[in-house]
Amino acid sequence: MKVQTKIMLLLFLIFVLFLTGFLAVRYVEQNRKQTLIRNRIHERNTLFDKIVKLEGASLEVFAFDVTRSDDLVNFVKTGNRTVVQQYIDSLLLTFNVQAVWIFSPNFSLIYETSLLEPPPKLFTELADNIISWLTIRQFCHFFINTPPGIMEIRTAPIQPTSDVERKTPPQGYLFAGRLWSKEFIDELSDLTESTIQLLPIKTGEKPPEEAYLYEYDPQKGYFTFTRLLSGADKNPLIRVNITSTARAEREFTTSTTRQFILLLIFAGVILVIITTALVVWINRPLKLLSKSLRAGDPALIKPLQNAGTEFGDLAQLIANFFNQKLELMKEVNDRKRAEDALSESNVALRTLIESSPLAIISINADKKITIWNPAAERMFGWQAAEVLGSPLPFIPQDKKNEFDRIGQLVFAGESFTDFEMRCHKRDGSPVDIVISSAPLRDASGVVYGLMAVIIDTTLNRQLIQEILEISNREQRRIGQDLHDGLSQHLTGIAFLSKVLEQKLSVGSPVEVSQAKELTQLVHQAIEMTRNLAHGLLPVELGEDGLMLALEQLATTVRNVFNTACVFSCNPPVLISDASIATHLFRIAQEAVNNAIKHGSAKNITISLSNHDEKYFLTIEDDGIGFPEDIDAKKGMGLRIMNYRSRMIGASLSVGNNPSGGGRVTCAFKKP
């Protein structure tokens, strides 16, 4: 194909592109117009609904406020019409109410009044559907046909003035009506800037499914939407047709049409200029370049190389083309090998994920699952086809906020390990898991997702529970042995020491003094043995066992370690579950030991309190506190406190007081 032909085709293509652009602009403008119309319809719909609701508010307020009256209750019982006439008739004009009917509790009409001439005879006897409606829902709202026109009705039960919450049995019923007269409809038309008509219901007509269903006539420039007013039987009674003009839309159409014509003219001028430039500046250089490429002779384009134009640069590139060809082929081969290696790596990674005994999942930035390996299927019970493209199904509701917070850190580029939680499988059975996660990055380093490895620690948790129970039993056994064995043995030694002291009393004073000192040391050993036994057997049966054990712990710390330690609990906290009480005591015991052993504390406070359906066990000291990188230096004691708190469903926080010293708090729900 000749260059001239290509240029003509290029010009034709440019013309098509211009035309396509014009049509696209036209399409966009049409969409803007449709959006403008829909917004206009929505505004008019909303305005109509708000105005109708506002106009009907006085009728609703009248029915609600007037019926909470001792005068009306007395009227229903006594029939004294004088008071009710003064009370109700004086309020009709104030609330724009045209008619009122009052019924006894057995739905007999006992009073009616109206501002209409002649007064409408509507509710001489209530229909069964209205009685049924009033029985279920005493505050009703419906429309009825009257000779003067459509009337809006509000009902309310008559109740004493003291019944603010309207819960006493109705002493009667009040019907309040407002006529949708021509003046009222004209007022609505003026307020909504529309033309409103009341039309009869078509056969079989039902309320529209869409709230803002409308008809738009672009030729006449107006749109129409409909509201159906329901009667007492909940079926449509009358159709309200609202017609509104769309002057702004017509002006918008005229403006966009003018812009489109001007754009066409401008595009035509640009097209002519481009055609001329292409023929003069491109046609001749292209001929030389084409001839040089066909002949394989770069000498033909030497004049272009010195021209200092884009075609000169192109000629230079063509001259260097063959020199670069070999390098290009080498680069292509290298790229192919890299792609093959990447493909093999992806296959290996996929195989590793699929065969891993650990659950491996991945989610994207929209928190939707993209990887769910077979181990995850076995761990949680959901198949991959069920969860791919969906949010994580196993996150419990009470952990969702915390998990989202940690997920945001990963999407910010951080990693986390050993995040523990209890969740539920698909069948509802609980499972304890530990999650470690890291961000996934694309070639530019942007985080586009995260990958997590999940370990099922349910068995580990059960084993830890068993170990703690075994430890508690052993501590109780050792404490019992200390109390029943060593303590009794030391008591015998103390008795013998006392006898020895009495025998030596006739000897030298030095020997008597040493015997007394020996007796005192034995008594101190007995006291220390008893304190150790109490520490190993802390929680007595009974709801106050934990308080007694913590008080004894404070006493032991003061006596054994010579450290000031106090226990406070006001009001008393009673815990009947011995297992929970034991875990809490061991947490307090470990925190106190940590404060003395590592914190060099001189004063320790143990407190037990309750607030907002929770108990709080707090241990504070005035020592050196905990290190800032406490997670990195977490020892066996802190791990055991964490395990014990999780065993009873509590949360443990470890930190420092602003004034100095350490603080350990265990918060748990009331059992």
Number of C-alpha atoms within 10 A of each C-alpha: 5 9 14 16 10 12 16 15 12 14 17 14 12 15 15 12 12 18 14 12 12 17 13 12 15 16 12 12 17 15 12 13 18 13 12 15 18 15 12 17 22 16 13 20 21 14 15 20 14 13 15 14 12 11 14 17 13 15 22 21 13 21 26 18 12 20 28 20 17 16 19 28 21 15 21 22 13 9 14 13 14 9 13 18 14 10 15 16 17 11 14 21 11 10 17 17 22 19 21 22 19 26 23 19 16 10 17 15 18 15 18 19 17 18 15 11 7 9 14 15 11 12 14 14 11 13 12 10 12 15 15 11 15 17 11 10 13 18 18 17 18 18 23 18 14 12 11 15 13 19 20 21 24 24 26 26 27 31 24 20 16 11 13 10 6 16 8 13 12 18 20 24 26 25 21 25 26 21 23 16 13 13 10 13 16 16 13 18 18 12 13 23 16 20 16 21 16 19 12 12 15 11 6 6 12 11 14 11 7 7 12 15 14 16 12 18 11 12 7 10 14 18 19 18 19 21 20 20 20 18 18 18 14 13 14 20 21 20 19 16 16 22 22 20 17 19 11 14 18 17 11 16 16 12 11 17 14 11 12 17 12 12 14 15 11 11 16 14 10 12 17 12 11 13 16 11 12 17 13 10 11 15 15 14 18 14 14 16 20 16 15 19 15 8 10 12 14 18 12 17 23 16 12 20 21 13 12 9 11 11 19 18 15 16 26 17 14 20 20 12 13 11 11 13 11 11 11 13 11 12 12 12 12 12 12 12 12 12 12 12 12 12 12 12 12 12 12 12 12 14 11 12 20 18 13 15 16 18 23 23 21 22 24 19 13 11 16 16 22 19 21 22 22 21 20 24 17 14 18 21 16 18 15 16 9 9 17 16 16 14 15 15 14 17 17 14 10 8 12 12 12 11 16 13 10 17 23 13 15 20 20 12 17 13 17 15 13 13 13 16 16 17 18 16 17 14 9 11 9 13 18 17 19 16 17 16 22 20 23 18 14 9 6 6 9 13 17 14 23 23 20 19 19 23 20 19 16 15 11 12 17 13 12 16 15 12 12 17 14 12 12 18 14 13 17 18 15 17 23 18 14 21 20 13 13 17 21 15 14 18 16 13 17 21 15 13 20 17 14 16 21 14 12 18 16 10 11 9 11 11 14 18 14 13 21 19 14 18 21 15 13 19 19 15 17 22 17 16 19 20 22 19 22 21 21 20 20 26 25 16 12 13 17 16 22 27 24 16 20 26 19 18 25 21 19 21 20 16 15 13 13 12 18 16 23 17 18 14 15 9 9 13 18 15 18 15 14 16 15 19 24 20 23 23 22 20 27 23 21 16 25 25 16 18 27 19 10 13 18 16 23 15 18 24 17 23 19 21 16 18 10 7 9 13 19 20 20 20 23 25 27 20 20 15 22 21 13 10 8 12 9 8 11 12 10 9 14 19 11 16 22 18 20 23 20 18 17 16 13 19 15 21 11 16 16 19 14 8 7 14 21 25 23 22 20 21 19 21 15 14 12
